Amino acid sequence: MSLTQDQITQIAENLSKIPATNPNIESDLNNILKYFDLLQEVDTENVTPTYSVISKKNILRKDELIEKEISREELLSCSNQQVVADQIAVNNIMK
């Protein structure tokens, strides 16, 4: 398949932002189309499609629910902030 200069100009004006003033545009586009024609000749009858180049093996750990009772005091002791009335005191952000 080849494109003429008129077809290239029409594509450039209507469908793309390719500048049609490039003197090599006709040969470049025709070379690309020849490559597509060459790819059409390849026998892919017994070839498994490749959807991704990496294997999709799950490498994450299994989610496990660990039920452990933690008291309020233990949770509040994790903070470096001051604890007031069983709440973590933070600085005033509305100044």
N, CA, C and O of each residue as an XYZ file, in Angstrom:
380
protein
N       0.858     -1.183      0.000
C       0.000      0.000      0.000
C       0.891      1.228      0.000
O       1.858      1.304      0.758
N       0.564      2.182     -0.847
C       1.317      3.438     -0.932
C       0.346      4.599     -0.915
O      -0.813      4.476     -1.312
N       0.838      5.709     -0.452
C       0.033      6.929     -0.434
C       0.593      7.920     -1.428
O       1.806      8.025     -1.613
N      -0.300      8.639     -2.059
C       0.130      9.711     -2.957
C       0.258     10.997     -2.165
O      -0.196     11.092     -1.025
N       0.880     11.977     -2.783
C       1.046     13.271     -2.117
C      -0.303     13.915     -1.819
O      -0.459     14.584     -0.798
N      -1.281     13.718     -2.706
C      -2.618     14.272     -2.453
C      -3.267     13.612     -1.229
O      -3.896     14.295     -0.421
N      -3.118     12.301     -1.088
C      -3.666     11.608      0.076
C      -2.975     12.063      1.363
O      -3.619     12.233      2.399
N      -1.675     12.254      1.284
C      -0.927     12.716      2.452
C      -1.356     14.123      2.846
O      -1.496     14.425      4.031
N      -1.561     14.971      1.868
C      -2.022     16.329      2.148
C      -3.404     16.306      2.787
O      -3.663     17.049      3.734
N      -4.292     15.456      2.275
C      -5.636     15.348      2.840
C      -5.574     14.844      4.283
O      -6.279     15.367      5.146
N      -4.746     13.842      4.555
C      -4.594     13.336      5.918
C      -4.046     14.436      6.817
O      -4.532     14.633      7.930
N      -3.043     15.145      6.340
C      -2.422     16.196      7.146
C      -3.404     17.311      7.467
O      -3.394     17.848      8.575
N      -4.243     17.660      6.516
C      -5.191     18.759      6.729
C      -6.387     18.348      7.580
O      -6.866     19.138      8.394
N      -6.868     17.137      7.406
C      -8.121     16.736      8.031
C      -7.977     15.885      9.290
O      -8.801     15.982     10.200
N      -6.955     15.067      9.349
C      -6.914     14.076     10.409
C      -5.750     14.214     11.381
O      -5.765     13.582     12.437
N      -4.762     15.004     11.065
C      -3.594     15.021     11.942
C      -2.964     16.398     11.977
O      -3.419     17.341     11.330
N      -1.912     16.473     12.751
C      -1.146     17.719     12.846
C       0.212     17.566     12.165
O       1.152     18.304     12.461
N       0.304     16.602     11.251
C       1.548     16.407     10.506
C       1.675     17.524      9.481
O       0.761     17.738      8.685
N       2.791     18.235      9.488
C       2.952     19.282      8.467
C       3.172     18.646      7.090
O       4.095     17.850      6.914
N       2.348     18.988      6.142
C       2.426     18.401      4.803
C       3.528     19.035      3.975
O       3.746     18.635      2.831
N       4.218     20.007      4.523
C       5.261     20.696      3.768
C       6.603     19.980      3.834
O       7.535     20.363      3.127
N       6.721     18.962      4.656
C       7.967     18.211      4.771
C       8.212     17.468      3.457
O       7.346     16.708      3.023
N       9.369     17.664      2.807
C       9.599     17.005      1.509
C       9.759     15.496      1.599
O       9.563     14.798      0.604
N      10.113     14.976      2.776
C      10.320     13.531      2.928
C       9.095     12.803      3.466
O       9.148     11.596      3.701
N       8.007     13.514      3.660
C       6.850     12.904      4.309
C       6.271     11.757      3.485
O       5.834     10.753      4.049
N       6.262     11.890      2.178
C       5.696     10.838      1.329
C       6.511      9.554      1.442
O       5.946      8.475      1.623
N       7.806      9.661      1.339
C       8.634      8.450      1.415
C       8.611      7.861      2.827
O       8.610      6.640      2.985
N       8.592      8.720      3.859
C       8.548      8.222      5.235
C       7.264      7.442      5.506
O       7.308      6.336      6.045
N       6.135      8.009      5.137
C       4.858      7.329      5.359
C       4.755      6.049      4.532
O       4.222      5.047      5.008
N       5.255      6.075      3.311
C       5.208      4.866      2.489
C       6.108      3.778      3.057
O       5.768      2.598      2.972
N       7.240      4.144      3.630
C       8.107      3.149      4.274
C       7.412      2.528      5.485
O       7.529      1.326      5.724
N       6.696      3.342      6.239
C       5.949      2.817      7.386
C       4.863      1.857      6.916
O       4.682      0.793      7.507
N       4.143      2.217      5.865
C       3.091      1.343      5.343
C       3.661      0.050      4.769
O       3.042     -1.006      4.896
N       4.836      0.119      4.140
C       5.482     -1.101      3.649
C       5.844     -2.021      4.804
O       5.743     -3.242      4.687
N       6.263     -1.439      5.912
C       6.582     -2.246      7.082
C       5.321     -2.946      7.611
O       5.374     -4.111      8.005
N       4.202     -2.235      7.618
C       2.945     -2.866      8.039
C       2.568     -4.005      7.095
O       2.097     -5.053      7.538
N       2.773     -3.800      5.803
C       2.497     -4.872      4.845
C       3.385     -6.083      5.110
O       2.930     -7.222      5.012
N       4.651     -5.839      5.446
C       5.568     -6.919      5.771
C       5.110     -7.671      7.015
O       5.199     -8.897      7.070
N       4.622     -6.944      8.009
C       4.123     -7.589      9.226
C       2.889     -8.437      8.951
O       2.674     -9.446      9.623
N       2.071     -8.043      7.970
C       0.884     -8.821      7.621
C       1.253    -10.183      7.036
O       0.451    -11.115      7.082
N       2.463    -10.301      6.485
C       2.896    -11.557      5.870
C       3.381    -12.576      6.897
O       3.533    -13.750      6.559
N       3.625    -12.168      8.124
C       4.150    -13.059      9.144
C       3.064    -14.038      9.576
O       1.927    -13.653      9.845
N       3.445    -15.326      9.636
C       2.507    -16.366     10.045
C       2.420    -16.377     11.572
O       3.396    -16.693     12.252
N       1.274    -16.039     12.094
C       1.063    -16.007     13.546
C      -0.013    -17.007     13.962
O      -0.680    -16.824     14.980
N      -0.175    -18.051     13.177
C      -1.248    -19.014     13.406
C      -1.157    -19.681     14.776
O      -2.159    -19.747     15.487
N       0.009    -20.172     15.161
C       0.156    -20.899     16.418
C       0.927    -20.110     17.466
O       1.578    -20.694     18.332
N       0.857    -18.821     17.393
C       1.577    -17.967     18.334
C       0.587    -17.460     19.377
O      -0.464    -16.912     19.047
N       0.947    -17.655     20.633
C       0.093    -17.172     21.718
C       0.237    -15.654     21.829
O       1.357    -15.144     21.853
N      -0.860    -14.938     21.896
C      -0.768    -13.482     22.010
C      -0.054    -13.074     23.299
O      -0.229    -13.694     24.348
N       0.742    -12.034     23.198
C       1.435    -11.491     24.362
C       0.717    -10.228     24.791
O       0.704     -9.227     24.074
N       0.127    -10.288     25.955
C      -0.599     -9.136     26.456
C       0.275     -8.281     27.355
O       0.029     -7.088     27.534
N       1.296     -8.907     27.915
C       2.201     -8.195     28.799
C       3.561     -8.864     28.709
O       3.653    -10.079     28.537
N       4.604     -8.076     28.825
C       5.945     -8.642     28.726
C       6.455     -9.143     30.066
O       7.525     -9.748     30.136
N       5.714     -8.900     31.111
C       6.103     -9.385     32.434
C       5.129    -10.473     32.863
O       3.954    -10.456     32.498
N       5.633    -11.406     33.636
C       4.728    -12.443     34.130
C       3.876    -11.851     35.243
O       4.338    -11.035     36.040
N       2.648    -12.274     35.274
C       1.714    -11.714     36.253
C       1.563    -12.653     37.431
O       0.471    -13.135     37.730
N       2.670    -12.902     38.087
C       2.648    -13.760     39.257
C       2.374    -12.890     40.474
O       2.975    -11.827     40.633
N       1.480    -13.334     41.318
C       1.152    -12.574     42.516
C       2.281    -12.752     43.523
O       2.484    -13.845     44.051
N       3.017    -11.669     43.786
C       4.147    -11.758     44.702
C       3.804    -11.166     46.068
O       4.667    -11.059     46.940
N       2.575    -10.794     46.243
C       2.162    -10.217     47.513
C       1.835    -11.317     48.503
O       1.505    -12.441     48.126
N       1.932    -10.980     49.743
C       1.624    -11.962     50.767
C       0.110    -12.152     50.855
O      -0.670    -11.297     50.435
N      -0.268    -13.268     51.398
C      -1.686    -13.550     51.587
C      -2.209    -12.678     52.731
O      -1.562    -12.553     53.771
N      -3.365    -12.088     52.534
C      -3.970    -11.283     53.591
C      -4.483    -12.192     54.700
O      -5.247    -13.129     54.469
N      -4.043    -11.887     55.891
C      -4.485    -12.658     57.043
C      -5.003    -11.702     58.102
O      -4.364    -10.700     58.418
N      -6.136    -12.015     58.630
C      -6.733    -11.205     59.674
C      -6.220    -11.691     61.024
O      -6.453    -12.832     61.423
N      -5.525    -10.809     61.707
C      -5.006    -11.149     63.029
C      -5.838    -10.388     64.040
O      -5.780     -9.161     64.125
N      -6.593    -11.121     64.784
C      -7.451    -10.486     65.776
C      -6.701    -10.410     67.097
O      -6.394    -11.427     67.721
N      -6.416     -9.190     67.504
C      -5.713     -8.984     68.752
C      -6.342     -7.772     69.429
O      -6.488     -6.710     68.824
N      -6.697     -7.946     70.644
C      -7.288     -6.845     71.393
C      -6.189     -5.874     71.817
O      -5.218     -6.265     72.464
N      -6.351     -4.618     71.449
C      -5.412     -3.577     71.850
C      -6.195     -2.552     72.655
O      -7.239     -2.060     72.228
N      -5.681     -2.255     73.787
C      -6.395     -1.309     74.646
C      -6.189      0.119     74.157
O      -5.244      0.402     73.422
N      -7.069      1.004     74.567
C      -6.999      2.413     74.239
C      -5.677      3.006     74.724
O      -5.063      3.812     74.025
N      -5.245      2.614     75.903
C      -4.010      3.138     76.469
C      -2.796      2.736     75.625
O      -1.867      3.525     75.448
N      -2.812      1.504     75.107
C      -1.705      1.058     74.257
C      -1.656      1.865     72.961
O      -0.581      2.254     72.505
N      -2.812      2.110     72.381
C      -2.856      2.905     71.158
C      -2.404      4.336     71.401
O      -1.621      4.878     70.621
N      -2.879      4.942     72.453
C      -2.506      6.323     72.748
C      -1.022      6.446     73.115
O      -0.416      7.496     72.902
N      -0.449      5.395     73.656
C       0.969      5.447     74.021
C       1.886      5.417     72.799
O       3.082      5.677     72.929
N       1.365      5.112     71.643
C       2.168      5.098     70.418
C       2.478      6.502     69.924
O       3.396      6.681     69.124
N       1.748      7.483     70.373
C       1.912      8.855     69.901
C       2.942      9.590     70.749
O       3.031      9.385     71.959
N       3.717     10.451     70.093
C       4.657     11.317     70.801
C       3.966     12.577     71.319
O       4.534     13.329     72.110
N       2.736     12.794     70.863
C       1.994     13.979     71.267
C       1.418     13.788     72.674
O       1.318     12.672     73.186
N       1.052     14.895     73.264
C       0.450     14.871     74.602
C      -0.959     14.289     74.503
O      -1.685     14.568     73.548
N      -1.340     13.490     75.481
C      -2.662     12.878     75.529
C      -3.479     13.610     76.579
O      -3.074     13.707     77.737
N      -4.651     14.132     76.161
C      -5.535     14.866     77.064
C      -6.926     14.261     76.926
O      -7.481     14.211     75.829
N      -7.480     13.811     78.022
C      -8.835     13.258     78.065
C      -9.002     12.134     77.044
O      -9.976     12.111     76.290
N      -8.047     11.202     77.024
C      -8.056     10.059     76.113
C      -8.088     10.471     74.642
O      -8.652      9.765     73.805
N      -7.482     11.616     74.333
C      -7.363     12.080     72.954
C      -5.958     12.630     72.757
O      -5.342     13.151     73.686
N      -5.467     12.506     71.539
C      -4.139     13.036     71.231
C      -4.280     14.527     70.957
O      -5.036     14.933     70.074
N      -3.561     15.330     71.706
C      -3.619     16.784     71.551
C      -2.694     17.200     70.404
O      -1.528     16.808     70.368
N      -3.213     17.983     69.484
C      -2.407     18.498     68.378
C      -2.385     20.001     68.429
O      -3.246     20.622     69.053
N      -1.408     20.588     67.780
C      -1.319     22.044     67.766
C      -2.481     22.644     66.986
O      -3.035     22.014     66.085
N      -2.831     23.845     67.339
C      -3.905     24.553     66.659
C      -3.472     24.863     65.225
O      -2.448     25.514     65.014
N      -4.225     24.414     64.266
C      -3.892     24.675     62.875
C      -4.656     25.894     62.322
O      -4.350     26.367     61.228
N      -5.609     26.382     63.044
C      -6.425     27.522     62.595
C      -5.894     28.783     63.287
O      -6.395     29.177     64.340
N      -4.907     29.391     62.706
C      -4.335     30.602     63.295
C      -4.639     31.797     62.443
O      -4.238     32.912     62.778
